[in-house]
Amino acid sequence: MNQLRKDDVLKLIKTKTDPCISIYLPTEKAGKDILKGRILLKNLLKEAEKKLSLLNISESDTKNILNEAYDLIEDLIFWQNSNEGLALFISGNTFKYFKMPVKFQEKVHVSKEFNIIPLLSMLTKDENYYLLSLSQKNIKLYRCDEFNINEIELDMPTSLDEALQMDNPERQLQYHSGNPNSTSAIYHGHGGSPDDNKNHINRFMQMVSNDILEFMPNKELPLIVSGVSYIASMYKDANKYPNMMDQHIDGNPDNIHPKELKERAHKIMYEMFNQKTDAMMDKFSEAKSVGNGSDILEDIIAASYEGRINKLFLTSNIEKWGYYDENLNYLYELFEPTIEAENVINIAAINTLKNGGDVLVYSPEEMNNEDRHFATFRY
């Protein structure tokens, strides 16, 4: 499994069979160290065995629980098709793994619930968007996320020359359309004055704006345009896509490698993400001021059990160990983990998701290098 979706996390938290074993480790995509993950996983499974033993799980039960994970160690094809990190989730009736494009820290977690916080950090930014590359010679559309860029095949004219040569009478390109609102402008020939050429490009952008919609079915995703300024401006005027971003990638995309386009687009998306984060922080401050939010751990844990959390904000490396007594509404917080203690922040995240709330996990850098936890409440 490679593509992580929120539904995958929701399925994990519904697991009822404990103990639940969560293992995170870094892996290598290529090179001489590609098989080192096998040794690392073997060591982490040995650590899991020790923790299971401390919970009085028998050797035979431990072997049955970890059997599929040990089989992965010997699967060379599995390791030769690795990503940057690997997350495994194992219980008596569950065995799932995700190859992820991020370097996880080595971690083994054995508890009544799976440790989902590192996974949620992958879903928080939800950096999915379309990237449209515009030039007279090439029209290309990409579907991107934080780590990948994939070109979408277009069944439409993708260059001005191709559009000029169309035989379809409804889309012939001789620029004498009688309907000023029509995008079926018609041109004859390649020559003409600079104004003619500008008109040709402008009408081509109108055609692209109409035709490209068919290949962008998820209209909620942002659209970033790449092109020289005058073409980007023409396309912006003709655009019919509802979520096109104001900022574009300037320059001729024919001269820019897709990987570099992706890096420039990521900067635009990251800026948008930071603006959204700042807005959410402001909303938390407002909610806290009227009693509908808190950064006090015990308040957050209690609210999670009561189903009151609307949004829970966490730092990705945060761990708070202890027990929560629902009958007494009291949190017993520990300064160090024990084999039977729970990471109560992880429990709060699980409870929030089960009750339809959102959990947003940020890197320490995005939280001013602090271990932070705060939540807004429904009531």
Secondary structure as GFF3:
##gff-version 3
##sequence-region A 1 379
A	DSSP	alpha_helix	6	13	.	.	.	ID=ss1
A	DSSP	beta_strand	20	26	.	.	.	ID=ss2
A	DSSP	alpha_helix	36	54	.	.	.	ID=ss3
A	DSSP	alpha_helix	59	73	.	.	.	ID=ss4
A	DSSP	alpha_helix	76	80	.	.	.	ID=ss5
A	DSSP	beta_strand	85	91	.	.	.	ID=ss6
A	DSSP	beta_strand	94	100	.	.	.	ID=ss7
A	DSSP	beta_strand	107	111	.	.	.	ID=ss8
A	DSSP	alpha_helix	117	124	.	.	.	ID=ss9
A	DSSP	beta_strand	129	134	.	.	.	ID=ss10
A	DSSP	beta_strand	139	144	.	.	.	ID=ss11
A	DSSP	beta_strand	149	152	.	.	.	ID=ss12
A	DSSP	alpha_helix	160	164	.	.	.	ID=ss13
A	DSSP	alpha_helix	194	211	.	.	.	ID=ss14
A	DSSP	three_ten_helix	212	215	.	.	.	ID=ss15
A	DSSP	beta_strand	223	227	.	.	.	ID=ss16
A	DSSP	alpha_helix	229	238	.	.	.	ID=ss17
A	DSSP	beta_strand	249	250	.	.	.	ID=ss18
A	DSSP	three_ten_helix	253	255	.	.	.	ID=ss19
A	DSSP	alpha_helix	258	289	.	.	.	ID=ss20
A	DSSP	beta_strand	293	294	.	.	.	ID=ss21
A	DSSP	alpha_helix	297	305	.	.	.	ID=ss22
A	DSSP	beta_strand	309	315	.	.	.	ID=ss23
A	DSSP	beta_strand	321	325	.	.	.	ID=ss24
A	DSSP	beta_strand	330	334	.	.	.	ID=ss25
A	DSSP	beta_strand	342	343	.	.	.	ID=ss26
A	DSSP	alpha_helix	344	354	.	.	.	ID=ss27
A	DSSP	beta_strand	358	362	.	.	.	ID=ss28
A	DSSP	three_ten_helix	364	367	.	.	.	ID=ss29
A	DSSP	beta_strand	373	377	.	.	.	ID=ss30
###
